[in-house]
Amino acid sequence: MSFDPYAVPSPCYVAEETKLRANCALLKRVAEESGAEIILALKGFAMWGVFPIVREYLPGVTASSVNEARLGAEEFGGEVHYYAPVILDHEIDEVVKLSHHLVFNSLSQLERHRAKALAAGVKIGVRVNPQCAVVKTDLYNPCVRFSRLGITAAELDETRLDGITGLHFHALCENSADELEEALAAVEAKFGPLIHTMEWVNFGGGHHITRDGYDTAKLVRLVKAFREKYGVKVILEPGEAIALNAGVLVASVVDLIHNEIDIAMLDTSAAAHMPDVLEMPYRPEIAGGERPGMKAHTYRLGGMTCLAGDYIGDYSFDAPLKIGDRLLFGDALHYSMVKNNTFNGVPLPSIGIWNADGAFTLLKSFGYEDYKGRLS
Ligand SMILES: Cc1ncc(COP(=O)(O)O)c(C=O)c1O
């Protein structure tokens, strides 16, 4: 059944069950063929209303805070892996209670928290930084010069690694298997002898496995070869790949104004509801929308906060926009709900799912208390 954007509240993040299942099924197949364990990175996608679906395919989550670990334990089940750039002293007891795998960002963090983790029976490891600049945008490049993420080979004093059974690296962002190959070459060149002494290696996230054209056969080959060479378990922890193209943000045109150009004012906001549009920056696809000038009617799509730069971009349409029209922003599930905010007091979009049988289920709507509750 086709999706009816007028049958949902506006604005609303809508997951499409069929597409979410297709992503998860592909990830499960890759896990089975490669022998890797693939878990969901909650920092990218934490829409817990669909965890029962994702859990049918994936065995666990990775968390980067106590809140995410707790959400994983309570709502996802299965394994909870944990990595955060720092773990605070008052967090560690809860972290070790919730986690099965725990990765430290530095030798000093390892030394500070090791005893509690081992006493709790948690598998521990450290994050290494292979210093390979595969990602070209600094904001998203964990291997950028002077990076604080992971231990470089020069700083990795192997006499201080007591008790660890695994290594973690995260060097990719929306990358292909070719770029993973490049990162793995750097990891092996810098840490090869150490890997031979490990039980597991976590290849981090940033694997764009569910993107059209991603070479899954190559990923399977790379993982298998690595597992065989080092005798280790391999873990992948993508976030984006789980939700990629599996849902939309439905928004409405609420006003039409003109200032040299036509501007459509929406009941959503780049700054509040899709912050990556401004941060990455990236341009979301819109159903029926094209680059400016390609179709007859071009509009700048403006957000509802008073930040001057709160607009989503310029798009053209076949017909003039009208107040009340619904717009569907594509690929709106990952790094949206987990990053949105109530700047200007604008309400958060509702959250729902378009079920495989064609019915829409509203999972959550937000109101004044959600805004007020974050302040005091
Ligand atoms: C350590 C770590 N693991 C996993 C991920 C998930 O990455 P992605 O959503 O790009 O797959 C990230 C993203 O920043 C990360 O920092």
The ligand as an ORCA input file, in Angstrom:
! r2SCAN-3c Opt
* xyz 0 1
  C      32.364      4.774     17.746
  C      31.257      4.837     16.749
  N      30.630      3.697     16.390
  C      29.603      3.695     15.517
  C      29.166      4.869     14.938
  C      27.995      4.810     13.972
  O      28.359      5.330     12.741
  P      27.342      5.347     11.506
  O      26.028      5.791     11.996
  O      27.976      6.321     10.567
  O      27.324      3.955     10.952
  C      29.791      6.078     15.276
  C      29.350      7.346     14.691
  O      29.839      8.410     14.938
  C      30.864      6.061     16.211
  O      31.472      7.204     16.575
*
